[in-house]
Amino acid sequence: MADHGRYGGPRFAQLDDDYKVWAAYQRAQLKKEKLWAAVVTDRPASSSDDKKSDPVVDAWDTMHEAALATIQMSVEPVHLNTVTSVDTAKEAWDALKVMFDARDNAQLLRLMAELSSLKKGGDENIIKFASREKMLRDELAMLGNPVDDNTLALRVLEGLPAEYEMLRTVLENKKTKLVMSDVTAKLLQVEQRSISVGASKPSGSVKSQAFAAAAPKKPFDKKSVVCFYCKKKGHMQRDSHKKRADEAKAKGKHGGGCREWR
């Protein structure tokens, strides 16, 4: 339900994104109160002299004042200047239409540019990407500029990364018009195949190995080495002076304790 103002009309600022809804409601309201003629007709010329009032003109003036007041009371303060800076209900109505037509044109250009330049994100799946395209299509349709299925499908194909190149070439060269639901189904097949291939690859892929090979190696820090023999830092077991001394001592003891048998 639309939010209604103090005087019964829908608050205009609440309906900025749907001027047509407000216009339809307000038109019905003015017709119900028999005030719509003030918006679509001009003030009649007086048939009497200046000294006498003309009932027809007086009735139109009364109707016009009521119609203008009704329009003014149906808008939010942000739009009051637009409807109070004019003299007639017709001018107020037309001013609002011009203002929102201009806004719709600006929005239309933005949506068209966004649709033509939309790209699939690196971490975005096909469903989300196609949904973004469809949302833009729906907004364009609301502005009276529908996008046909074939055009939308071609836009989707243009926004795909290199791994979809083969399928994109096949679909773009079809002799029949594309159907968005069929295109999405085929793209999902490619996506699932890519996921399956990626899952079957070993963790040490060629790319990761190349990255590891290209990574700078840390210099060897001799001071951090711990000897397995003497448990001291700064050298390896093969360079241990204690090991050499112990081995020499053991060899001397072994040599001195041996007898020669004759």
Residue pairs with C-beta under 8 A, 6 or more apart in sequence:
2 10
2 11
2 14
2 15
2 21
2 25
3 10
3 11
3 14
4 10
4 11
5 11
5 73
5 74
6 73
7 70
7 73
7 74
8 29
9 25
9 26
9 29
9 70
9 73
9 74
10 21
10 22
10 25
10 26
10 74
11 74
11 75
11 76
12 22
12 74
12 75
12 76
12 79
12 96
13 75
13 76
13 78
13 79
14 76
15 21
15 22
16 100
18 142
19 96
19 97
19 100
19 104
22 74
23 97
26 70
26 71
26 74
27 36
29 70
29 74
30 36
30 38
30 39
30 67
30 70
30 71
33 66
33 70
34 63
35 63
35 66
35 67
35 70
35 89
36 67
37 60
37 63
38 60
38 63
38 64
38 66
38 67
38 68
38 88
38 89
38 90
39 67
39 89
39 90
39 93
40 90
41 60
41 90
42 90
43 57
43 60
43 61
43 64
43 88
44 54
44 56
44 57
44 60
45 57
46 54
46 57
47 54
47 56
48 54
64 88
64 89
67 89
68 83
68 88
68 89
68 92
71 83
71 89
71 92
71 93
71 96
72 80
72 83
72 84
72 92
75 82
75 83
75 96
79 96
79 99
82 92
82 95
82 96
82 99
83 92
83 95
83 96
85 95
86 92
86 95
104 143
107 139
107 143
108 140
108 143
108 145
111 136
111 139
111 140
111 143
112 140
112 145
114 136
115 133
115 136
115 137
115 140
115 147
115 155
116 155
118 132
118 133
118 136
118 155
118 159
119 159
120 126
120 129
120 159
120 160
120 161
121 129
122 161
125 191
126 184
126 187
126 188
126 191
127 184
127 188
129 156
129 159
130 156
130 180
130 184
130 187
133 152
133 155
133 156
133 159
134 152
134 180
137 146
137 147
137 152
140 146
140 147
141 147
147 155
149 177
149 178
149 179
149 180
150 177
150 178
150 179
152 180
153 171
153 178
153 179
153 180
153 183
154 172
154 178
156 180
156 183
156 184
156 187
157 164
157 168
157 171
157 172
157 183
160 168
160 187
163 190
163 194
164 187
164 190
167 186
167 187
167 190
171 178
171 183
171 186
222 234
222 235
223 233
223 234
224 233
225 233
225 234
225 235
225 236
226 232
226 233
227 233
227 234
227 235
227 236
227 237
227 239
227 240
228 236
228 237
229 237
229 240
229 242
229 243
230 240
230 242
230 243
237 243
